[in-house]
Amino acid sequence: MSRLRAIAVNLALVVFSVLLADLFLHACDGLAGKYLARTLQTGRFGLLFEPGLEGHSKMHDYECREIINSLGFRDHEVSLNKGKAFRIVALGDSFTYGWGVNLEETWCKRLEANLRQKGLDVEVLNLGKPAAGPEEYARIAHVVLPVLKPDMVLIGILNGDDLQQCFSPILMALRHHPNLGRLYQYWKTRAARNGPYTPPKQSADDMRAWFARSAKDILDGMGPKMRARYDALEPAVKEAFLEGTLNPWLISHSTGEPDYFMNTVSPRRLRFPVFMMTHYLRRIHKAAWREGAPVLALSIPEGFYVNDAAYRNVQRIGFQVVPEMLTTHAVDDAVGEACRRAGIPFISVLDEMRRHRGRSDLYLELDRHFSPAGNALYADLITDAVAERIARAR
């Protein structure tokens, strides 16, 4: 009897400890939410960024202007009161935002123009945010969709980086404590990329000077392993880095985590990211459902999965890649599986992009992102599928 009593007491202690730990995590989650509300505030009344920012960038392989509208995202001025046009909100990261290209050259605006040429009265609003990932797409959806009242939501999923951002077991452990998960992602992003991206509000010369100062600080702070990887880079890359004509945090990332994308080659290792991405996509689906808007997921291919020049160039800036990346379907299969589980239709243009793998003008030389030509091709490849979904939604 005493043995049974001891077992019962121990079991009660275990249950009590679990409940106490859960209460503690809930309390920490609340504190994390308050901290993030202050830390991640981008400006008065801005949905993503401080309204009215305007800057000019002239880098090693691109020149563009970035203008943030009065609602706080990169687009033309938009009325909160919808007109007759079918309103589409595009969520995503820097590939959706249009890093390195002017607004009209982004795939969002190219898609808008293509759909209008088909006779569709549409507007495609660019809610892309550089350095964001699936968790932040979900957070942004819950903020912007009730304000913008879209008729459809597009999710631009960068098939390499977005999967990689879903790898951490810490995120799985914290999936029921979203603020702690966001705080972890914020600290991780800050360490790797110097914090959340803020659009420039300065001239091209000022931008280069800022990048050059940041490059020097990054170089001075490198440990022996990072410095050895940096020293192994070709002279042209190091010159662009030190002159401020290459995003310095790109080199910080590649020298700190050169194998960042290697996990995305193996279907077996993608099981956990699929689980986490499903979780975030369901949150987006829920936010869109509340507004009566259907959701469509678009796979955006990283250059080293589809393009010979991009495959070579990503190695030049320090990332590891393997030839299998140019033939594997593992990344798109993983994203597609997450979408299926979340009940979201999925469009992949991986094979269509690979038909153009010999072109050298689709991705920026050193900066990884779509060039104007790459944005245009991607928009052309998804236009018919998006038009079909619009017809179903009306």
Buried (B, 14 or more C-beta within 10 A) or exposed (E): EEEEEEEEEEEEEEEEEEEEEEEEBBEBBEEBBEBBEEEBEBBEEBBBBBBEBEBBBEBBBBEBEBBBBEBBBBBEEBEEEBEEBBBBBBBBBBBBBBBBBBBBBBBBBBBBBBBBEEEBEBBBBBBBBBBBBBBBBBBBBBEBBEEBBBBBBBBBBBBBBBBBBBBBEEBBEBBEBBBBBBBBBBEBBEEBBBBBBBBBBBEBEBBBEBBBEBBBEBBEEBEEEBBEBBEEBEEEBBEBBBBBBBBBBBBBBBBBBBEBBBBBBEBEBBEBBBBBBBBBBBBBBBBBBEBEBBBBBBBBBBBBBBBBBBBBBBBBBBBEBEEEBBEBEBBBBBBBBBBBBBEBBBBBBBEBBBEBBEBBBBBBBBBBBBBBBBBBBBBBBBBEBBBEBBEEBE
